[in-house]
């Protein structure tokens, strides 16, 4: 399985890839405010690369439940200097986590190669055009509602079937807009308009969501449903559940993992893949 982007491609036939989360925000749920300076953000990004990250996913607007949107100008002020410096200092692939076409376009110009759109091309009508024209890789994520209201009362008749339908419809729409099918990946949006049960059902059935043999991206890192399951409100108690689900997600067919703690996730994936590869 090949996932293309505008600076190369990932061969996902052998090992899964890790996206290191780099939030340059003041209000992200687990690390808001830690990396608001360019120097700290770039340093952390390079550290994640050293720990084994294949992609650094830079985001300048929090998508935590209840988050308020920021302007396009503010988002670019936060992310563009970081992307530019990372592109100069590392050969790691850079992803821009944004739903704004203008931000995505400038991020690509500064060195990003993948666009991670939490709205799944539904937020900005110009986003598909940006992806098609730049040849960027694309992650289409499923979200019910918006970050401001998505966790108020998420409801599905059949969450696995509905997310799968969304992926199929999104694939057709993206290709119709001129996006190369080989550039597309899908993310079920764990925690984005889903209850604990919805999250668990999606993780259990991740392989059934695959569309046209495209990669599946999973992001469970530090999310609140982990604390609910283990019975703790402490952020540090979400560390090992994240590693466990990374390993399980690989066994169930996921190809790319978006994580905050890179090294243990990489080690868990390599161990799982070693076992899966034993004849």
TALINFEN-V753953 format. One record per backbone hydrogen bond with DSSP energy under -1.0 kcal/mol. NH is the residue of the N-H (numbers start at 1). CO is the residue of the C=O. If there is no record, write none. Layout:
nh=NH co=CO
nh=NH co=CO
This chain:
nh=3 co=10
nh=4 co=182
nh=5 co=8
nh=6 co=113
nh=8 co=5
nh=10 co=3
nh=12 co=1
nh=17 co=255
nh=19 co=257
nh=20 co=55
nh=21 co=259
nh=22 co=57
nh=24 co=59
nh=32 co=28
nh=33 co=25
nh=34 co=31
nh=41 co=37
nh=42 co=38
nh=43 co=39
nh=44 co=40
nh=45 co=41
nh=46 co=42
nh=47 co=43
nh=48 co=44
nh=49 co=45
nh=50 co=46
nh=51 co=47
nh=52 co=49
nh=53 co=48
nh=54 co=18
nh=55 co=18
nh=56 co=93
nh=57 co=20
nh=58 co=95
nh=59 co=22
nh=66 co=147
nh=67 co=64
nh=75 co=71
nh=76 co=72
nh=77 co=73
nh=78 co=74
nh=79 co=75
nh=80 co=76
nh=83 co=79
nh=84 co=80
nh=85 co=81
nh=86 co=82
nh=87 co=83
nh=88 co=84
nh=89 co=85
nh=90 co=86
nh=93 co=54
nh=95 co=56
nh=96 co=114
nh=97 co=58
nh=98 co=96
nh=98 co=116
nh=104 co=100
nh=105 co=101
nh=106 co=102
nh=107 co=103
nh=108 co=104
nh=109 co=105
nh=110 co=106
nh=111 co=108
nh=112 co=107
nh=113 co=94
nh=114 co=94
nh=115 co=137
nh=116 co=96
nh=117 co=139
nh=120 co=117
nh=122 co=119
nh=127 co=124
nh=130 co=126
nh=131 co=127
nh=132 co=128
nh=133 co=129
nh=134 co=130
nh=135 co=131
nh=137 co=113
nh=138 co=183
nh=139 co=115
nh=140 co=185
nh=141 co=117
nh=142 co=187
nh=144 co=192
nh=149 co=146
nh=150 co=146
nh=152 co=149
nh=162 co=158
nh=163 co=159
nh=164 co=160
nh=165 co=161
nh=166 co=162
nh=167 co=163
nh=168 co=164
nh=169 co=165
nh=170 co=166
nh=171 co=167
nh=172 co=168
nh=173 co=169
nh=174 co=170
nh=175 co=171
nh=176 co=172
nh=177 co=173
nh=178 co=175
nh=179 co=174
nh=183 co=180
nh=184 co=181
nh=185 co=138
nh=186 co=215
nh=187 co=140
nh=192 co=189
nh=193 co=191
nh=199 co=195
nh=200 co=196
nh=201 co=197
nh=202 co=198
nh=203 co=199
nh=204 co=200
nh=205 co=201
nh=209 co=206
nh=210 co=207
nh=214 co=211
nh=217 co=186
nh=218 co=256
nh=223 co=220
nh=226 co=223
nh=228 co=224
nh=229 co=225
nh=230 co=226
nh=231 co=227
nh=232 co=227
nh=237 co=234
nh=238 co=235
nh=239 co=236
nh=242 co=238
nh=243 co=239
nh=244 co=240
nh=245 co=241
nh=246 co=242
nh=247 co=243
nh=248 co=244
nh=249 co=245
nh=250 co=246
nh=251 co=247
nh=252 co=248
nh=253 co=250
nh=254 co=249
nh=255 co=216
nh=256 co=216
nh=257 co=17
nh=258 co=218
nh=259 co=19
nh=266 co=262
nh=267 co=263
nh=268 co=264
nh=269 co=265
nh=270 co=266
nh=271 co=267
nh=272 co=268
nh=273 co=269
nh=274 co=270
nh=275 co=271
nh=276 co=272
nh=277 co=273
nh=278 co=275
